[in-house]
Amino acid sequence: MEDNSSTNNFFLNIKKTINNNLKLIVIILSVLFLLFLLLQTYNYFIKQSTLKNSISFYKAISIDREDESNKILSVLNNSNDFYAILSQLEIIDKNIKNKNYELVNELYKNLLNDNNLENIYKTAIASVAAYNFINIQLINPSTNYIDDINNYIEIIDDELLNYNGIKLELKFLKIITEVENNNIQYN
């Protein structure tokens, strides 16, 4: 009997507390609901922006007209998402094809100096940059990108074990490139 009355008192106390603080409880729940709605609205707009950038990016790489494609890529380049990085890489690729090597070098440097990129992405981009500039150096021996190639190789993270072989290969290719450019005979 005593347990039943203590349980009743407990429930009566809860009921009294709720009745006394009903306005406060409603305000707190309303604020929480409003925050939930704002968060959902924010997420919706972020998803829509990403979707729009995705469509723009794939439109830019499928357009045959170079000027229109470049406009779209430069707009995407100013966005603050993954498609900004992809658009920069696409701009780099187009400039390599157009043999604008100085611009390519600057674009790679800007991309790799971005603090928002994780090490694995910086390492992957630096690897491709080093391979590209080794190729450029071999095709055009009059250019001198050896220091830049060294910088790109140094960006490759030693902690990423999958890239250790790539880093060693790039160092080897860089030495071969120096030998070829300096017409050194090796036996």
Disulfide bonds with the S-S distance in Angstrom:
none
